[in-house]
């Protein structure tokens, strides 16, 4: 096989997971998730796990790096690299070609480029100096750093402060390089029309709310998870928590969350286009093509590319 890995990426609601599952079923292989929120247990509807997508023709497709840590913890890209590598080695030991599938650009790119990362300790003095600044102010500070950071996930002040903390650490203390394999991956991007994407996002949000997404957040709060820890995760958990604790009405929550998800999908696409500028070749497939046609196209790429 010419490749070590197949990567399937795309914005939220593009249909990348059903595609990855169908391909994995055809190839008899397993999927490694590249999603920064689906690692959390019991955070199902809000992270869009859609585990039913991993069942193809009645047969489950094995997946990795979903439901691996407890809510309230701060999982990061360093831990993701470690866990990805373990899953990757487990799959390849079986003689299978792993499929990486997700929408978190930094996680995906950290694997494809083999960034060498170190765990970053908290910096109380830096945090104190940033306290009280708005998200816009923090984003401006973050943009002043030259190192790569996944700004698609920086949608709360707390996350932005953590991002600045990471960048500052690397600036002051260059990381010692640790071994990470150089992986040759064919990269498939699922390209979905903007209007169709927006329509699917809105429809999916309404469906998940009907399925109990608010109750999911209330159950996490009832476990004793602090509201600020859920808000830290951004997007669904930010606005649903604000609604659950009485800061937003249902209608306010819906409108603000819908807008935030649309903006998030746009930032995801900006990241993926940036990957192309950074030298990655992405084969874009039209999301509306029949599944069989998409699968055959990917297999053709696998068989013909150098």
N, C-alpha and C positions, 0 to 999 in steps of 0.2 A: 504494500500500500504506500502511495506517495505521501500520504498525510498522516500526522499523529493525532489529528483532532478535526472534527467538524464543528463549526460554530454557527449557530443560528441566532441572529439578533433582530431587533425591531422595536418600534415604540409600543407602548401599552395599547391593547385592543387590536393589534395587527394580525393576530392569529399565529404567532410564532410557536407557541407551545403545542397546539394540535399538529402543526407541521413537523416539529421535532419528534413528537411521539409517533406519528405515522412513519417517519423516516427510520426511527429506531426500531420500530416493529418490522419494517421491511429488511433492515440490515441485521436484525437480531442483536442489537446492542443496548446500551444504557445511557441515560441522560444525566448530566451534571447541571444543576440550576445555577444561573448567573444573576440572581435577584437578591438585592440587599435586604429585603423585608421578609421574604418567604422562609428565611432561616428560622423565624420565630414560631414556636408552638402556640396553638390556640389563637393565633392571629391569622385567620383563614379568609374570611370574606373581605376584610379590609386590605389584605395583600393580594387578593385575586388568585389564590392558589389553583382553583379549578382542577382539583385532583382527578376529576372525571376525565379530563383531557388525556390522562396517562393510561387510559384503558382503550385499546384499539381492537376492534372486532372481538370484544369480550375478554381479551387477554391483557393483563396489566404490564405496562412497560416500566422496568426498574428505574428509579430516579434517586438522586443524591443531593444533599445540602438543602433539603427542605425539612422543616420541623427539627432542627438540631440544637437550638438554644432557647432558654426561657425568656419570656417577655420581661422588659425592664433592664436587660443587659444591653451593652453597647458593642455589638458585633462590628468588626471593622475589616478593612481590606487586607491587613496583615493576617488576621485569622482566616480570612477567606482563602488566601493563597495556600496556607497550610492545609486547610480542609480540602480544597480543590485537589491538591497534589496527592493526598491520601486516596481520595475517590478515584482520581485518574489512574493511579497505580493499581488499585483493586480491579478496575475494569480492564485495563490493558493486560493484566496478569491472566485474564481469561481469554486473551487473544482477540478482544473486541476493540473496535474503533469508537472511542467515546464521542458523545455529542454534547457540546456546551450550549445551553440555551438560556437567554435572558435579556433583560433590558437595562441592567445597571452597567453603564459604559465603563466606569473605572474598574469594576471587578473583572469585566471581560478583558479590557485592555491590559490590566496588570498581569493576567495569565498569558495573553498572546505576546506581550513584549517581554515578559519575564522580569518585571521590576523586582529589585531586591529591596524588601521593606523590613523595617524594625518596628516593634511595638513602641508606641509613643506615650510616655508618662504624662500625667496631668501637670499643668503649670499654674499653680494658684495665683501667683503674682500677675501673670498675663491675663488670666480670667478676670481678676479684679479690675485690671485696667480697661477691659473691654465691656464690663458690665454696664448696662444702661444704654449702650449704643443700639441703634435701630438695625434691622436686617439689611437695609440699603447701605448703611454706613459700614457694616461688617463685610458685606459683599464687595464693596469698593476696596477695603483693606485686603481682602483675600485675592482680588484681581491683581494686586501689586506684587504678588509672589510669582516667580517664574516656573516653579515646579508644577507638575500636573496634579490637579485635584478635580474630583467629580462634582462639579457645581450643579448637576441635575438633582442631587440630593440635599443641597443646602437651601432648605425652604423654611427654616426656623432660625432664630437668633442663636439658640443653643448649639445647633448643628454647625452654624457658621463659626462660632467661637471655637468649637472643637477642630474644625478644618484649619483655622488660623493657627491653632496650637500645634497641629501636625506640621504645617508648613514651616513654622518658626523653629520647631525642633530640628527638622532636616537642614534648615539654613545654618543653624548654630552648631550642629553635630552631624556631619555627613555620615550616612549609614555605612556600616561595614557590609560588604556584599556577601550574601549567603547563596548557596547553590540553588538554582531554579532551572529546570530543563528548558531548552530552547525548543518550542513546539511549532511544527509547521501545520497550519490549519487552513482549510478551505473555509471561507467566510461567506455565509448566505445572509442577505438582508431581506426582510419582508417589507416591501414598499406598499404603503396603503395611502390612497388618496386622502387629502386633508379633510374634506367634507365627510367622506365615509368614516374616517377615523373619529371625527367629532360626534357623528351620529351613533357610532358603536359605543363610544365612551359614555354618552348620556344614557343610552339604553341599558348598558351594563350597570351603571351606577344605580339606576332606578330598580333594576332587578335585585341587586345585592342588598339594597335597603329593604326591599320586600322580604328578602330571605333572612333578615335579622341582623344586619350589620351594626345597628345601634345597640342591640342587645349583646352582641359580641363584645363591644367596648365596655358596656356596663358590667359584664361578667368579669372582665379583666380588672376593672376598677374595684369590684367587690372582692377580688383576690387580695387586694392590698397594694396593687401596683399604683404608684403615685401618678396623678394626672400629668405632671410635667414630664414623666418618663415616657408616657404614651405620646404626648404632644411632640416630643423629641423626634419620633419616627416620621413626622410630617404627613402630608397628604391626608388620606382617610383618617388616620389616627389623630391628627391635629384637630381637624374640624369636628369629627364625631365626638372627641373628648370634650371639646369646648361646648358642644351641644349637650352632652350628658351631664356636665357640671353646671349647666344653666347660663353659660355665657352667650350662646347663640340659640335662636329659635330654630325649629326644623327647617323652615324655608330659607333662613339666612345660611344655615349650615349647607344645605343642598346647593344653593347658588354659588357660594364661595368655594365649595369643594369641587363642583363641576368646572369652574373656571380654573382652579389650581391644577386639576388633572389635565385639562387641555394645554395649559402652559408647560406642564411637566413633559407631555408627549412631544411638544415642540422642542424642548431642551434636549430630550433624548435624541431626536433627529439631528440637532445641531452637533451633538457629541459624535454621532456616527459619521456625519459628513466630515467632521474634524479628524476622525480616524483615517479617512481616505486621504486627507491632506498630509497626515503623518506617515503615509506610506503603505497603509493596509489596502489590499484589493478586496472590495466587497461586491459579490455578485447579487444584484438586486432582483428579486422576483415579485411580480405583481400579486398582491394579496388576494385578488379576486379570481386568479386562475384556479381551475379544478385541482383538488389535492393530488390526484394521480399525476397530473401534468407537472406540478411543482416537484413531486418526488422524482419523476423521471428526469427532469431537468437537472436536479442536484446530482443524481447518479451519473448522468452524462458528464457533468463537470468533473466529478471524482475520477472518471475513467479516462478523460481526455487531457486534463491539465497537466502541465509539467510541474 
